[in-house]
Amino acid sequence: MIQVIFILICVLCFSVANGQRDYMVLTKGDTLYGKVKHLSYGAEQSVQIEVEGQKKKAVYPMLQVRAFKISDDHYHLIRTSTKYIYMKLLSSGYLSLYAFQFDGQNIWNGRYLYKTDGNGMEVPTIGFKKKMMEFLSECPVLVADIESGSLNRNDLDSILTKFNACILRNSNYSNKEAPTVTKNTTSVSVWEELESAIKNANVEDKESVLEMVTEAKSKSVNGEKIPNFLKDVLQKAVKNNPTLEELLNKALAQGNQ
């Protein structure tokens, strides 16, 4: 009996220790375990790791790390309307709440709402009621509570709970028809040509670059505007390859027509 108890204690200790391990998830899918540090200073954020069993430290640029964990905190790479940024997860669900650092600061005092469909919004201080009502329009009951003043900026936890519960109850939500859009089919071949060229070229962090090309192609084909920050990142990724630069510029030019 004593031996069984001892084994159970050992298993429990191992599970707890393993669950507390820091790690990072690369955009290409690999997971690395070790001592992780978020480097938020400088022009671009990055993540440093000292891999378990190794004394050498490695630093990965932002677009190569999809997520990482430090102690009990989880951080995800989030695409806002203007840039990519690491955010700390505070509450998860269809609608999640994240904390982020304002430019030039190292404290996580910003708040950001992010839906699993990729839509997100910084929690507003000015015009809170109007902006939140628009962002959470899928749930009329919650919108009514915000409009009446029953829920305000101090009730973010309640807003998240009610919105996520509302989405789960709304069985018709996932069956809503997507809005009709006019597709720009003329730009498809150019983007596909660019994708093929990147696959055959020596490009750093090729998987991430291809993901961004796919996103830009989708917006271009659907007649949507490609965000400037996405254009900038793509141009930076191919700047040392004249062939890729030419194809990217051609694709971007057709997308603006």
Secondary structure, 3 states (H helix, E strand, C coil): CHHHHHHHHHHHHHHHHHHCCCEEEECCCCEEEEEEEEECCCCCCEEEEEECCCCCEEEEEHHHEEEEEECCEEEEEEECCCCEEEEEEEECCCEEEEEECCCCCCCCCEEEEEECCCCEEECCCCCHHHHHHHHCCCCHHHHHHHHHCCCCHHHHHHHHHHHHHHHHHCCCHHHCCCCCCCCCHHHHHHHHHHHHHHHCCCCCCHHHHHHHHHHHHHHHHCCCCCCHHHHHHHHHHCCCCHHHHHHHHHHHHHHCC
